[in-house]
Amino acid sequence: MRTDVIERYVTDLGSRLRGSRRQVRDLLTETRDSLSDATEAHLDRGLDEETAQRKAVEEFGPVREIAGEYQAELAVAYGARTLIWLAIVLPVMHAAWEMGRMYFIGPWQNFGGPVPAWYLWIAKANDMTSGISAGVALVALILGRVLARRVDARLLARIGGATALVSVLLVVLGNVAILTATWGVDPQRLVQSLPMSIASFATWAVIVRLGLLARRALSCATIVA
């Protein structure tokens, strides 16, 4: 029975990696192909198959060391993808929600009657959170591209993941603030418009999804060896 040293090495390597499934799969495929090519070269020199595979694996490097290098690459890529999602989705989501609000509800000051000045301040602050978070994500993404060759990938991945998570938390804080303020002014306003209630639910679903992406981005960066 053929002893497949390469497959054991690739399986061990894959068990240590976290990130995009497609990217992990591509890295493992590249690794397997490289090891197979090296094995063929050793076979041409007269080595038996098992010895050739062991020689190829030895030359490729210790699995822990290679996993650390690959994980850094995966973490940076996952963090960058998450920042891109934040920079695009947050402004689009906010713009869509605002258009719906103006159509179904109208200006905040006309929402079910006069509201306190502090409520309008909170509403405006909440309106700004999506733009600020998206801007922070975009700046972090650009800086990451600029500093990619100067900063260690492990540190870059952690910064990207942490930035993404903070950006999402800022949006969560803004939404919780306006919900709490609305409840304090008049709880009935929270369910005054069915279409906007549905839109609010969809907004929270998107925020939760972005939060999970951000947390996974930071997790991928944290486990870099």
C-alpha positions in Angstrom: 0.0 0.0 0.0 1.4 3.4 -1.0 2.6 5.5 2.0 1.3 9.0 1.3 3.5 11.3 3.4 2.4 14.3 1.4 -1.3 13.9 2.2 -0.6 13.5 5.9 1.5 16.7 5.8 -1.2 18.6 3.9 -3.9 17.3 6.2 -2.0 18.4 9.3 -1.3 21.8 7.7 -5.0 22.3 6.8 -6.1 21.5 10.4 -4.0 24.5 11.6 -5.4 27.1 9.3 -8.4 29.4 9.7 -9.8 31.8 7.2 -11.6 31.9 3.9 -12.4 28.3 2.9 -11.5 29.0 -0.7 -8.2 30.6 0.2 -7.3 27.7 2.5 -8.2 25.2 -0.2 -6.1 27.1 -2.7 -3.1 27.2 -0.4 -3.3 23.5 0.3 -3.6 22.8 -3.4 -0.5 24.8 -4.1 1.3 23.0 -1.3 0.3 19.6 -2.5 1.4 20.5 -6.1 4.7 21.8 -4.9 5.4 18.7 -2.8 4.3 16.4 -5.7 6.7 18.2 -8.1 9.6 17.9 -5.6 8.7 14.3 -5.1 8.9 13.6 -8.8 12.3 15.3 -9.0 13.6 13.0 -6.2 12.1 10.0 -7.9 14.0 10.9 -11.1 17.2 10.8 -9.0 16.5 7.2 -8.0 14.8 7.5 -4.6 11.9 5.3 -3.7 8.5 7.0 -3.4 8.3 7.2 0.4 11.8 8.5 0.7 11.2 11.0 -2.1 8.0 12.3 -0.4 9.8 12.5 3.0 12.6 14.4 1.4 10.2 16.8 -0.3 8.3 17.5 2.9 11.6 18.0 4.8 12.7 20.6 2.2 9.4 22.4 2.2 9.6 23.1 5.9 8.2 22.2 9.3 4.4 22.2 9.2 4.1 24.6 12.2 6.4 27.1 10.6 4.6 26.9 7.2 1.2 27.1 9.0 2.3 30.3 10.7 3.3 31.9 7.4 0.1 30.8 5.7 -2.1 31.9 8.6 -0.6 35.4 8.6 -1.5 35.6 4.9 -5.0 34.3 5.4 -5.6 36.6 8.3 -4.6 39.7 6.4 -6.8 38.7 3.4 -9.8 38.0 5.7 -9.3 41.3 7.5 -9.1 43.2 4.2 -12.2 41.5 2.9 -14.1 42.4 6.0 -13.0 46.0 5.9 -14.1 46.2 2.2 -17.6 44.8 3.3 -17.8 47.4 6.0 -16.8 50.3 3.7 -19.4 49.3 1.1 -22.3 47.8 3.1 -22.6 50.4 5.9 -23.2 53.5 3.7 -25.5 51.6 1.4 -27.5 50.2 4.3 -27.8 53.6 6.0 -28.8 55.3 2.8 -31.5 52.7 2.1 -32.8 53.0 5.6 -32.9 56.8 5.5 -34.8 56.8 2.2 -37.3 54.4 3.7 -37.6 56.5 6.9 -38.2 59.7 5.0 -40.9 58.0 2.8 -42.7 56.1 5.6 -42.1 58.3 8.6 -40.7 61.7 7.6 -38.2 64.0 9.4 -37.4 63.0 13.0 -38.9 66.2 14.4 -42.2 65.3 12.8 -42.1 61.7 13.9 -45.3 61.4 15.9 -45.1 64.9 17.2 -42.4 67.2 18.7 -39.4 65.5 20.3 -36.9 66.8 22.8 -33.7 68.5 21.5 -31.5 65.7 23.0 -33.4 63.1 20.9 -32.6 64.9 17.7 -29.0 65.1 18.8 -28.9 61.3 19.4 -30.6 60.7 16.0 -28.0 62.8 14.2 -25.2 61.1 16.1 -26.6 57.7 15.1 -26.9 58.9 11.5 -23.1 59.6 11.6 -22.0 56.3 13.0 -22.3 54.4 9.7 -20.4 57.0 7.7 -17.7 57.2 10.4 -17.4 53.4 10.7 -17.2 53.0 6.9 -14.6 55.8 6.7 -12.5 54.2 9.4 -12.7 50.9 7.6 -11.7 52.5 4.3 -8.8 54.3 5.8 -7.6 51.2 7.6 -7.8 49.3 4.3 -5.8 51.9 2.4 -3.2 52.2 5.1 -2.9 48.4 5.2 -2.2 48.4 1.5 0.5 51.1 1.9 2.1 49.5 4.9 1.9 45.9 3.7 5.6 45.7 2.8 6.8 47.6 5.9 4.7 46.1 8.7 4.7 42.5 9.8 1.7 40.6 8.4 0.8 39.3 11.8 0.5 42.8 13.3 -1.2 44.1 10.2 -3.8 41.3 10.5 -4.5 42.1 14.1 -4.9 45.8 13.4 -7.3 45.1 10.6 -9.4 42.7 12.6 -9.6 45.0 15.6 -10.5 48.0 13.4 -13.3 46.0 11.8 -14.7 45.0 15.2 -14.5 48.5 16.6 -16.3 49.9 13.5 -19.2 47.4 13.9 -19.4 48.1 17.7 -19.7 51.8 16.9 -22.7 51.2 14.6 -24.2 48.9 17.3 -23.8 51.7 19.9 -25.5 54.2 17.6 -28.4 51.9 16.9 -28.9 51.0 20.6 -28.7 54.6 21.5 -31.5 55.6 19.1 -33.7 52.7 20.1 -33.3 53.5 23.8 -34.0 57.1 23.2 -37.1 56.3 21.2 -38.3 54.0 23.9 -37.8 56.8 26.4 -39.7 59.4 24.4 -42.6 57.1 23.2 -42.3 53.3 23.0 -45.1 53.2 20.4 -42.9 54.9 17.9 -40.8 51.7 17.7 -43.7 49.9 16.0 -45.4 52.8 14.3 -44.5 51.8 10.8 -44.5 48.1 9.7 -42.2 48.6 6.7 -39.7 50.4 8.8 -39.9 47.7 11.5 -39.0 45.2 8.9 -36.2 47.4 7.6 -34.9 47.8 11.2 -34.9 44.0 11.6 -33.0 43.6 8.3 -30.6 46.3 9.4 -29.8 44.4 12.6 -29.4 41.2 10.7 -26.8 42.9 8.5 -25.0 44.4 11.5 -24.9 41.0 13.3 -23.5 39.4 10.1 -20.8 42.1 9.8 -20.0 41.7 13.5 -19.5 38.0 13.0 -17.2 38.7 10.1 -15.2 41.2 12.1 -14.9 38.8 15.1 -13.7 36.0 12.8 -11.2 38.4 11.2 -9.7 39.2 14.6 -9.8 35.6 15.6 -7.9 34.6 12.4 -5.3 37.2 13.2 -5.0 36.2 16.9 -4.2 32.6 16.2 -1.3 33.5 13.9 1.7 31.5 15.3 
